[in-house]
């Protein structure tokens, strides 16, 4: 899973913003070949037009913008290019995008959070929601903060955590997004967002009880956390067909870790 240099598939990047810059830096540090960077103007003009425009890229990574996801996915499927989508805010097009991939026998991996520990956060939120709902007496909430230029609020990560909790909480069936006037309804799960400065992202899931509280906190200190995960996802996606998320990547990592552990234990007992 931890390929570097010549073992890593050649990649092309869609978008030329801050995440694209972090990806180029991470790729350079690992000796990964970035064949081309396709910026916004080129995408609006319908580029890449043919397979040769990808300059040998074996997988694409898209951090361009929500409004371009459908077009990029469609063109990638047509060119036979597996695609990792890290852009957020396009969930309203999810059914269309996944239909394009499946009908064209393409490969797509998307996730609201590409940090390596992000999928672990989702798993822990699921576990905590189920556990504390059974215990009773806890009122959950979600808060997130990102840099001032982030376009979507709440973040896709916060929304996904909210969806997970609503599946586990017996007394909650609606997300309350942002500030509200007046008292919150008991069936609402509060999801608060802040946009300021240059923070790459911080998410908090809390469970407040009468005599104790419990919090899960995930803080990204640098965009390279997302870049590292996106590169790992890209390497994993090559050779596969279908629609995947980072949870699939982490599931494989977990199986590999357990296999290594089992092998090590067998060696000890031989």
Backbone bond lengths (Angstrom), bond angles and torsions (degrees), N, CA, C in turn:
res aa  C-N    CA-C-N  psi(-1)  N-CA   C-N-CA  omega(-1)  CA-C   N-CA-C  phi
1 X - - - 1.454 - - 1.515 112.55 -
2 X 1.329 116.67 -29.54 1.462 120.10 -175.68 1.520 111.27 -94.97
3 X 1.335 116.83 57.24 1.458 119.70 -179.85 1.524 110.66 -71.47
4 X 1.312 115.07 150.23 1.457 121.15 174.04 1.514 108.37 -140.51
5 X 1.325 115.73 162.07 1.444 121.89 172.83 1.515 113.98 55.36
6 X 1.327 116.28 -127.99 1.459 122.10 -173.79 1.527 112.29 -65.64
7 X 1.318 118.13 -23.17 1.467 121.23 179.62 1.526 112.00 -76.80
8 X 1.312 117.33 -16.21 1.460 121.52 -174.89 1.527 109.96 -90.19
9 X 1.334 118.16 138.77 1.469 119.37 178.41 1.522 111.92 -63.66
10 X 1.317 116.09 148.15 1.469 121.11 176.03 1.527 108.87 -69.31
11 X 1.326 116.48 139.73 1.459 119.89 -175.72 1.522 111.67 -124.86
12 X 1.328 114.94 154.22 1.456 121.16 168.15 1.523 107.71 -121.28
13 X 1.319 115.95 149.55 1.458 121.52 -177.53 1.517 110.11 -112.19
14 X 1.321 115.87 135.86 1.456 122.34 172.82 1.523 107.62 -104.02
15 X 1.346 116.30 119.03 1.454 121.38 -177.85 1.519 111.10 108.90
16 X 1.327 116.12 150.09 1.468 120.28 -178.18 1.524 111.76 -131.46
17 X 1.334 116.91 29.79 1.462 121.28 179.79 1.514 112.29 -88.76
18 X 1.335 115.43 -158.37 1.456 120.66 -175.59 1.532 112.96 -65.44
19 X 1.335 116.34 -37.69 1.462 117.73 178.92 1.521 111.32 -68.87
20 X 1.317 117.26 -36.28 1.460 120.05 175.99 1.525 110.03 -61.80
21 X 1.336 116.18 -40.12 1.461 119.83 177.25 1.517 111.96 -63.39
22 X 1.343 116.87 -41.94 1.459 120.51 178.08 1.524 111.08 -64.32
23 X 1.330 116.71 -37.22 1.464 120.90 178.32 1.528 111.25 -66.52
24 X 1.329 116.23 -42.40 1.470 118.74 178.89 1.525 110.42 -62.74
25 X 1.331 116.98 -39.71 1.460 120.57 178.80 1.527 110.98 -65.35
26 X 1.341 116.15 -45.18 1.467 119.80 179.22 1.523 111.04 -64.01
27 X 1.330 116.91 -39.42 1.464 120.60 178.71 1.524 110.97 -64.24
28 X 1.317 116.38 -42.20 1.468 120.06 179.60 1.523 110.65 -63.04
29 X 1.326 117.16 -41.80 1.465 121.05 -179.79 1.525 111.77 -62.79
30 X 1.345 116.98 -30.82 1.460 120.99 -178.31 1.519 112.80 -98.18
31 X 1.331 117.71 1.54 1.454 120.94 -179.99 1.507 113.71 72.45
32 X 1.351 116.81 26.41 1.462 122.06 -179.14 1.523 109.76 -86.43
33 X 1.320 116.69 136.98 1.461 122.60 -177.44 1.523 110.57 -84.54
34 X 1.343 116.79 112.17 1.465 122.28 172.14 1.522 106.87 -94.92
35 X 1.316 116.46 107.70 1.467 119.78 -172.81 1.524 112.44 -74.03
36 X 1.331 117.29 -34.17 1.462 120.03 -178.17 1.519 109.94 -162.74
37 X 1.336 115.30 152.92 1.464 122.64 174.61 1.528 107.32 -119.24
38 X 1.323 116.35 118.52 1.457 122.13 -175.54 1.527 107.94 -99.75
39 X 1.329 117.37 110.48 1.465 120.16 -174.58 1.528 111.61 -87.48
40 X 1.330 115.42 -179.57 1.457 120.98 -174.84 1.506 114.58 -61.10
41 X 1.338 117.39 -42.12 1.460 120.77 -179.65 1.522 111.02 -62.71
42 X 1.334 116.72 -41.95 1.459 120.31 179.22 1.526 111.19 -65.69
43 X 1.334 116.10 -39.47 1.468 119.43 178.93 1.521 111.17 -64.30
44 X 1.322 116.94 -39.86 1.464 120.55 179.67 1.522 111.87 -66.84
45 X 1.325 116.34 -24.02 1.467 120.69 178.35 1.522 112.88 -92.39
46 X 1.340 116.39 11.01 1.461 119.95 175.06 1.511 115.45 83.30
47 X 1.322 117.75 19.08 1.464 122.08 -179.99 1.529 108.75 -91.86
48 X 1.308 120.01 140.58 1.462 128.91 6.84 1.539 112.20 -82.16
49 X 1.307 115.60 140.46 1.466 120.47 -177.18 1.521 112.43 -90.48
50 X 1.329 116.22 -26.23 1.478 119.33 -178.06 1.519 108.94 -145.07
51 X 1.326 114.79 165.97 1.462 120.97 -175.97 1.525 111.80 -56.86
52 X 1.344 116.27 -36.83 1.453 119.90 -177.90 1.515 113.96 -63.70
53 X 1.335 117.15 -24.42 1.464 120.44 179.12 1.522 112.02 -65.17
54 X 1.328 117.14 -19.71 1.465 121.02 -179.76 1.527 112.02 -80.84
55 X 1.339 117.07 -10.37 1.463 123.35 174.92 1.531 112.77 55.32
56 X 1.338 114.43 41.99 1.456 119.00 175.61 1.515 115.29 86.95
57 X 1.326 118.43 5.63 1.465 120.62 179.91 1.526 110.48 -62.35
58 X 1.325 116.05 139.02 1.462 122.07 -179.44 1.522 112.64 -103.20
59 X 1.334 117.08 -12.83 1.457 122.19 179.31 1.530 108.08 -158.58
60 X 1.323 116.21 146.55 1.457 121.05 179.53 1.522 111.34 -112.36
61 X 1.333 115.89 152.61 1.460 122.27 174.83 1.524 107.77 -127.99
62 X 1.325 116.77 125.05 1.462 121.83 -175.25 1.528 111.38 -112.57
63 X 1.330 115.79 116.18 1.457 122.92 169.49 1.525 108.56 -129.10
64 X 1.331 116.70 43.59 1.473 120.43 -173.31 1.516 112.77 -85.75
65 X 1.322 118.37 -61.98 1.452 122.21 -177.25 1.513 110.32 173.89
66 X 1.343 115.74 151.45 1.464 120.35 -173.94 1.521 112.65 -60.47
67 X 1.336 117.33 -35.27 1.466 119.77 -175.07 1.522 112.99 -71.05
68 X 1.336 117.78 -13.94 1.457 119.67 -178.47 1.509 114.58 -103.63
69 X 1.337 118.30 -1.79 1.458 121.11 -171.93 1.524 112.39 -60.98
70 X 1.329 117.25 -46.68 1.469 119.93 -176.90 1.526 111.03 -58.76
71 X 1.331 116.60 -47.14 1.456 120.64 -179.69 1.516 113.02 -64.26
72 X 1.327 116.88 -41.07 1.465 120.67 -179.86 1.526 110.71 -66.62
73 X 1.323 116.62 -42.36 1.463 120.04 178.59 1.528 109.93 -62.98
74 X 1.316 117.09 -45.81 1.466 120.69 -178.79 1.526 110.67 -60.42
75 X 1.326 117.25 -45.69 1.471 119.81 -178.73 1.528 110.84 -67.80
76 X 1.325 117.88 -37.77 1.461 121.22 179.74 1.520 111.00 -64.05
77 X 1.337 116.53 -41.33 1.465 120.12 178.15 1.525 109.95 -63.98
78 X 1.329 116.87 -42.90 1.466 121.07 179.44 1.523 111.59 -61.36
79 X 1.338 117.24 -34.78 1.461 121.29 -178.08 1.524 112.62 -91.50
80 X 1.325 117.23 0.65 1.459 120.17 179.77 1.512 113.39 70.82
81 X 1.333 117.09 31.51 1.461 122.22 -176.99 1.527 110.28 -104.46
82 X 1.334 119.36 113.20 1.468 119.99 172.92 1.531 109.28 -58.11
83 X 1.327 116.78 143.87 1.466 119.61 -171.84 1.525 111.48 -134.15
84 X 1.336 114.95 130.14 1.457 122.63 171.04 1.523 107.82 -101.26
85 X 1.333 117.02 123.00 1.464 121.07 -179.11 1.523 109.29 -108.89
86 X 1.327 115.42 113.59 1.458 121.07 176.95 1.507 112.54 -103.56
87 X 1.321 117.03 -7.60 1.460 121.52 175.82 1.521 109.80 -61.93
88 X 1.335 116.95 142.68 1.457 121.02 178.47 1.525 110.32 -114.98
89 X 1.320 116.03 170.81 1.459 121.41 176.73 1.516 114.58 87.61
90 X 1.338 118.66 11.46 1.477 121.53 -177.30 1.529 111.89 -112.29
91 X 1.330 117.30 16.62 1.467 120.38 -174.23 1.530 112.70 -58.80
92 X 1.320 117.15 -26.78 1.462 119.86 177.99 1.522 113.39 -63.89
93 X 1.331 116.84 -18.49 1.469 121.81 179.09 1.532 111.88 -103.28
94 X 1.326 117.52 8.53 1.466 120.42 -171.55 1.522 112.73 -58.08
95 X 1.322 117.46 -44.62 1.471 119.95 -178.11 1.522 110.81 -63.37
96 X 1.334 116.90 -41.83 1.466 120.73 178.94 1.522 111.17 -64.27
97 X 1.329 115.93 -45.66 1.458 120.87 -178.70 1.525 111.22 -62.52
98 X 1.323 116.88 -47.88 1.461 119.80 -178.56 1.529 111.36 -66.26
99 X 1.337 117.19 -32.03 1.460 120.33 175.64 1.515 111.97 -65.77
100 X 1.336 117.09 -40.52 1.462 121.57 177.50 1.528 110.20 -59.82
101 X 1.324 116.41 -44.31 1.463 120.79 -177.34 1.523 111.11 -66.66
102 X 1.315 116.47 -48.42 1.465 119.71 -176.33 1.530 111.51 -67.97
103 X 1.328 116.82 -41.62 1.466 120.00 -179.85 1.524 111.54 -66.71
104 X 1.325 116.64 -31.43 1.463 120.48 -179.77 1.507 113.63 -94.80
105 X 1.347 117.28 5.81 1.469 122.87 -179.08 1.523 110.84 53.55
106 X 1.340 114.62 42.45 1.457 120.45 178.07 1.521 111.53 -93.76
107 X 1.331 115.17 -168.34 1.465 121.11 -179.70 1.525 108.78 -136.40
108 X 1.325 116.32 126.55 1.458 122.58 -179.07 1.516 109.30 -137.35
109 X 1.324 115.81 134.62 1.455 121.16 172.45 1.520 107.67 -127.59
110 X 1.325 116.30 122.40 1.468 119.67 179.76 1.518 109.42 -132.61
111 X 1.308 116.63 158.12 1.456 121.31 -179.28 1.517 109.04 -162.18
112 X 1.344 118.12 146.00 1.458 119.72 174.62 1.522 112.58 -72.83
113 X 1.334 117.08 -13.88 1.461 120.30 -177.86 1.525 108.66 -151.60
114 X 1.338 116.71 119.90 1.463 120.84 -176.55 1.516 113.72 -99.76
115 X 1.316 118.05 3.81 1.459 117.74 174.49 1.524 108.50 -64.22
116 X 1.320 117.08 150.16 1.451 121.24 -176.05 1.528 111.39 -61.49
117 X 1.333 117.01 -35.27 1.464 120.06 -178.17 1.522 112.54 -89.60
118 X 1.337 118.76 -4.11 1.454 121.56 179.95 1.525 113.78 -57.68
119 X 1.338 118.85 -50.34 1.468 119.82 177.92 1.526 112.94 -60.58
120 X 1.339 116.90 -32.61 1.465 119.89 175.80 1.524 110.30 -63.46
121 X 1.333 115.96 -38.40 1.466 120.16 176.97 1.530 110.68 -58.86
122 X 1.338 117.18 -45.71 1.464 120.35 179.18 1.536 110.64 -59.40
123 X 1.320 115.79 -41.92 1.464 119.67 -179.66 1.527 110.48 -63.75
124 X 1.329 117.47 -43.19 1.462 120.87 -179.10 1.521 111.51 -68.19
125 X 1.343 117.27 -36.35 1.459 120.65 176.13 1.531 109.94 -61.77
126 X 1.323 115.85 -42.94 1.462 121.24 178.64 1.527 110.29 -60.71
127 X 1.315 115.99 -47.20 1.462 121.20 -178.92 1.532 111.31 -64.55
128 X 1.332 117.13 -47.09 1.465 121.14 -178.39 1.524 111.00 -64.62
129 X 1.345 116.46 -40.68 1.457 119.57 179.24 1.514 111.68 -60.11
130 X 1.322 117.02 -45.51 1.454 121.69 -179.84 1.527 111.13 -66.40
131 X 1.311 115.90 -46.09 1.465 121.76 -177.02 1.528 111.49 -62.60
132 X 1.342 116.77 -51.99 1.459 120.21 -173.81 1.525 112.18 -76.82
133 X 1.327 117.73 -24.26 1.458 119.02 174.43 1.525 109.72 -67.75
134 X 1.323 116.96 -38.93 1.463 120.31 177.29 1.533 111.15 -66.52
135 X 1.333 115.79 -36.29 1.468 119.36 179.56 1.524 110.93 -68.79
136 X 1.342 115.91 -36.95 1.455 120.83 178.95 1.525 112.39 81.93
137 X 1.336 115.93 158.37 1.450 121.03 175.32 1.513 115.68 85.66
138 X 1.340 118.51 8.79 1.458 121.78 179.81 1.532 110.20 -115.67
139 X 1.323 116.44 136.18 1.465 122.07 179.14 1.533 107.88 -111.71
140 X 1.324 118.39 112.16 1.468 120.91 -175.07 1.530 113.11 -84.38
141 X 1.323 115.00 159.57 1.460 121.81 175.46 1.521 109.22 -154.18
142 X 1.322 116.41 160.97 1.462 122.55 177.30 1.522 108.31 -130.65
143 X 1.317 116.69 136.42 1.471 120.86 172.32 1.517 108.70 -136.17
144 X 1.319 115.82 147.42 1.469 120.33 178.88 1.516 109.94 -146.01
145 X 1.320 116.05 150.31 1.465 121.45 177.16 1.519 109.55 -137.72
146 X 1.341 115.23 141.01 1.462 122.57 179.09 1.527 109.76 -142.61
147 X 1.302 115.11 175.31 1.463 121.91 179.69 1.528 111.23 -62.59
148 X 1.315 115.13 158.21 1.465 120.87 -172.61 1.522 113.21 -64.23
149 X 1.334 117.58 -23.59 1.467 120.55 -175.61 1.527 113.41 -88.66
150 X 1.322 118.18 -3.27 1.472 119.56 -179.56 1.527 109.23 -64.98
151 X 1.334 116.09 130.72 1.461 120.42 -170.70 1.519 113.74 -83.82
152 X 1.339 118.22 -33.07 1.461 119.64 -176.02 1.524 111.19 -100.72
153 X 1.303 116.37 143.93 1.460 123.23 176.44 1.532 108.19 -151.89
154 X 1.316 118.46 130.85 1.466 127.14 -3.88 1.529 111.57 -65.06
155 X 1.317 115.50 167.18 1.457 120.01 177.15 1.523 110.12 -67.53
156 X 1.322 115.58 158.42 1.465 120.09 177.10 1.521 111.30 -62.10
157 X 1.332 116.58 -32.54 1.460 120.25 177.42 1.523 110.86 -64.40
158 X 1.337 116.16 -45.29 1.465 120.02 179.19 1.520 111.12 -63.06
159 X 1.326 116.78 -42.05 1.460 120.04 178.72 1.525 111.42 -63.30
160 X 1.321 116.08 -41.19 1.468 118.98 179.26 1.525 110.94 -64.48
161 X 1.336 117.03 -41.13 1.458 119.74 177.44 1.524 110.56 -63.69
162 X 1.332 116.89 -38.38 1.454 120.47 176.87 1.518 112.02 -62.36
163 X 1.334 116.35 -42.34 1.468 120.51 177.80 1.528 111.15 -61.57
164 X 1.340 115.71 -42.13 1.463 120.35 179.41 1.525 110.42 -61.39
165 X 1.338 116.57 -44.91 1.458 120.12 -178.20 1.523 112.13 -66.23
166 X 1.325 116.65 -39.99 1.464 118.73 -179.85 1.527 111.71 -61.87
167 X 1.332 116.54 -27.73 1.464 120.12 177.18 1.524 112.01 -72.93
168 X 1.354 116.16 -20.48 1.471 120.41 -174.44 1.525 113.43 -106.83
169 X 1.321 118.43 -20.90 1.457 121.48 -172.44 1.521 111.19 -93.49
170 X 1.314 116.24 124.97 1.461 120.51 -176.13 1.521 113.22 -73.63
171 X 1.333 118.84 -22.70 1.458 121.32 -174.67 1.535 113.10 -110.28
172 X 1.326 118.04 6.25 1.465 121.68 -179.46 1.531 109.21 -122.08
173 X 1.320 116.38 134.00 1.465 119.72 177.20 1.522 112.93 -141.42
174 X 1.350 117.25 10.49 1.461 120.60 -176.37 1.517 110.16 -149.28
175 X 1.338 116.57 136.70 1.457 121.35 175.31 1.519 109.85 -87.20
176 X 1.319 116.41 131.94 1.459 121.80 172.76 1.526 106.83 -100.83
177 X 1.331 116.66 108.36 1.463 121.68 -173.59 1.523 109.88 -96.36
178 X 1.324 116.08 121.53 1.456 120.42 177.78 1.509 112.76 79.37
179 X 1.338 115.26 -172.09 1.457 121.21 -178.50 1.524 110.92 -73.77
180 X 1.310 115.93 151.34 1.455 120.55 178.08 1.520 109.93 -133.28
181 X 1.315 116.36 152.12 1.453 121.32 176.51 1.522 108.53 -88.40
182 X 1.323 116.40 127.94 1.450 119.20 178.46 1.510 113.02 90.79
183 X 1.318 115.32 -173.68 1.454 122.40 -175.19 1.525 111.02 -75.45
184 X 1.321 115.84 140.67 1.453 121.09 177.91 1.523 110.18 -76.59
185 X 1.322 115.93 139.65 1.461 120.85 178.23 1.530 109.29 -71.28
186 X 1.324 118.94 142.81 1.466 121.60 -178.09 1.523 114.02 -59.62
187 X 1.334 118.18 -24.28 1.460 120.12 -178.59 1.530 112.54 -84.57
188 X 1.342 116.64 -1.24 1.463 120.41 -176.83 1.530 111.73 -96.38
189 X 1.323 115.42 140.38 1.458 122.82 173.79 1.526 107.87 -103.41
190 X 1.312 117.14 118.34 1.461 121.69 -175.46 1.524 111.55 -75.68
191 X 1.345 115.86 129.22 1.469 122.97 176.25 1.526 107.23 -126.58
192 X 1.322 117.18 109.11 1.464 122.27 -175.70 1.520 110.79 -108.22
193 X 1.345 116.14 144.79 1.471 121.87 -178.65 1.515 110.44 -128.49
194 X 1.335 115.72 145.10 1.463 121.79 173.18 1.518 108.22 -131.28
195 X 1.338 116.70 140.01 1.459 122.20 178.75 1.530 108.38 -127.64
196 X 1.340 115.79 112.19 1.466 119.82 -178.46 1.519 109.83 -162.54
197 X 1.301 116.54 150.91 1.451 121.50 172.70 1.516 113.53 62.51
198 X 1.335 115.50 -140.41 1.458 120.82 -173.03 1.525 113.50 -129.52
199 X 1.322 118.39 18.13 1.469 121.92 -177.74 1.522 111.56 -61.45
200 X 1.355 118.55 130.67 1.472 120.72 176.45 1.517 113.27 -68.00
201 X 1.342 117.76 -24.89 1.460 117.72 177.23 1.515 114.34 152.81
202 X 1.331 115.64 137.50 1.462 122.21 175.84 1.525 108.11 -143.27
203 X 1.328 116.66 131.40 1.459 121.80 179.92 1.526 109.95 -127.23
204 X 1.324 114.73 137.06 1.457 121.82 178.74 1.525 108.61 -128.45
205 X 1.318 116.00 129.18 1.461 121.79 170.50 1.519 106.54 -116.86
206 X 1.332 116.34 118.83 1.452 120.41 -176.63 1.513 112.48 -118.96
207 X 1.326 115.44 152.26 1.455 122.98 175.27 1.522 106.65 -129.43
208 X 1.323 116.46 108.35 1.458 120.68 -173.63 1.530 110.17 -99.98
209 X 1.339 115.99 122.14 1.454 121.69 177.74 1.515 111.03 -112.73
210 X 1.317 116.35 174.11 1.458 120.62 -178.40 1.521 112.27 -65.62
211 X 1.323 117.62 -32.60 1.462 120.91 -173.78 1.527 113.79 -124.18
212 X 1.316 117.11 -2.46 1.464 120.86 178.36 1.527 109.25 -160.55
213 X 1.318 115.15 161.62 1.461 120.22 175.09 1.518 108.96 -135.75
214 X 1.334 114.69 156.36 1.458 121.20 -178.02 1.520 107.58 -135.59
215 X 1.349 116.76 133.31 1.461 120.25 -178.22 1.524 111.18 -133.93
216 X 1.326 115.11 142.00 1.455 123.27 168.80 1.526 107.04 -111.27
217 X 1.316 117.03 126.00 1.469 121.22 -175.77 1.525 109.34 -126.86
218 X 1.308 115.52 130.01 1.467 121.19 175.83 1.521 108.35 -125.07
219 X 1.323 116.28 120.58 1.462 121.70 -177.46 1.519 109.73 -123.02
220 X 1.314 116.41 125.59 1.463 121.78 174.02 1.527 108.02 -96.99
221 X 1.310 116.88 121.84 1.461 120.54 -177.95 1.520 112.73 -88.99
222 X 1.332 116.15 -20.29 1.462 119.50 -175.55 1.521 108.19 -153.68
223 X 1.335 117.88 145.53 1.464 121.65 -179.99 1.521 113.08 -63.28
224 X 1.319 116.49 -14.95 1.455 118.75 178.25 1.529 111.80 -66.23
225 X 1.329 117.28 -18.66 1.465 119.32 173.68 1.521 110.20 -63.58
226 X 1.347 116.73 -43.07 1.462 120.85 176.63 1.526 110.55 -69.06
227 X 1.338 115.85 -38.32 1.464 120.28 -178.54 1.526 111.02 -63.51
228 X 1.326 117.11 -43.61 1.467 120.97 179.85 1.524 111.03 -61.33
229 X 1.332 116.08 -42.34 1.453 119.58 179.10 1.515 112.63 -66.91
230 X 1.337 116.45 -39.38 1.464 120.55 179.67 1.522 111.18 -65.37
231 X 1.327 117.34 -39.13 1.462 120.27 176.96 1.529 110.80 -65.17
232 X 1.319 116.50 -41.92 1.455 119.76 178.14 1.527 110.88 -63.24
233 X 1.332 115.95 -40.58 1.465 120.27 178.10 1.517 111.18 -63.66
234 X 1.342 116.77 -39.52 1.463 121.24 -179.75 1.521 111.18 -62.28
235 X 1.323 116.84 -45.21 1.465 120.44 179.11 1.528 110.70 -63.55
236 X 1.330 116.76 -38.06 1.463 121.62 -179.16 1.523 111.46 -67.72
237 X 1.342 117.09 -34.83 1.463 121.57 -172.01 1.524 113.33 -73.85
238 X 1.327 117.81 -30.05 1.462 121.21 -176.51 1.527 110.52 -58.63
239 X 1.336 115.99 129.19 1.449 121.46 179.93 1.517 114.59 93.08
240 X 1.343 116.40 -3.28 1.459 120.39 179.43 1.524 111.06 -106.62
241 X 1.315 116.10 161.65 1.465 123.27 177.02 1.518 108.62 -132.18
242 X 1.345 115.89 132.52 1.453 119.83 178.80 1.507 111.83 130.09
243 X 1.331 116.66 -168.26 1.460 123.73 -178.91 1.523 108.48 -114.30
244 X 1.333 116.55 127.83 1.458 122.08 -174.60 1.528 110.79 -134.49
245 X 1.343 114.98 169.12 1.458 121.35 173.42 1.528 108.67 -132.00
246 X 1.330 115.74 177.03 1.465 119.39 177.41 1.521 111.90 -63.65
247 X 1.331 117.77 -22.96 1.460 120.07 176.43 1.525 110.77 -60.86
248 X 1.340 117.38 -33.57 1.468 120.89 177.20 1.519 111.14 -68.20
249 X 1.332 116.20 -39.61 1.461 120.44 178.07 1.525 109.94 -63.80
250 X 1.332 115.60 -46.97 1.461 120.33 -179.12 1.526 111.04 -64.83
251 X 1.324 117.83 -35.22 1.469 120.61 177.20 1.525 110.51 -60.25
252 X 1.354 116.16 -40.72 1.466 119.37 177.55 1.528 111.05 -66.78
253 X 1.337 116.76 -41.54 1.460 120.65 177.46 1.524 110.88 -59.80
254 X 1.330 115.42 -40.64 1.462 120.28 179.91 1.525 110.88 -64.42
255 X 1.338 116.23 -44.48 1.468 119.76 178.88 1.524 111.06 -61.87
256 X 1.354 116.11 -40.97 1.464 119.73 179.40 1.526 110.76 -64.64
257 X 1.345 115.81 -42.17 1.464 119.77 -179.67 1.528 111.09 -63.75
258 X 1.336 116.17 -42.49 1.462 119.77 179.02 1.519 111.38 -66.40
259 X 1.334 116.46 -38.08 1.463 120.04 177.78 1.527 110.64 -63.50
260 X 1.341 116.36 -43.63 1.468 120.29 178.26 1.529 110.64 -62.47
261 X 1.350 115.56 -40.98 1.463 119.68 -179.96 1.522 111.00 -64.19
262 X 1.330 115.94 -43.96 1.467 120.32 179.71 1.524 111.03 -63.02
263 X 1.344 115.26 -42.37 1.471 119.29 179.62 1.520 110.48 -63.50
264 X 1.336 115.76 -41.12 1.461 119.10 179.27 1.518 112.34 -64.21
265 X 1.324 116.57 -38.74 1.453 120.23 179.18 1.534 110.42 -68.10
266 X 1.325 116.77 -38.29 1.473 120.52 177.25 1.522 110.92 -63.11
267 X 1.349 116.58 -40.42 1.458 120.55 178.92 1.533 111.20 -62.07
268 X 1.341 114.60 -38.71 1.471 119.43 -178.19 1.538 110.61 -65.16
269 X 1.345 115.74 -37.73 1.458 119.83 -174.12 1.539 112.96 -87.95
270 X 1.311 118.07 -2.95 1.466 119.85 179.66 1.516 111.32 -84.63
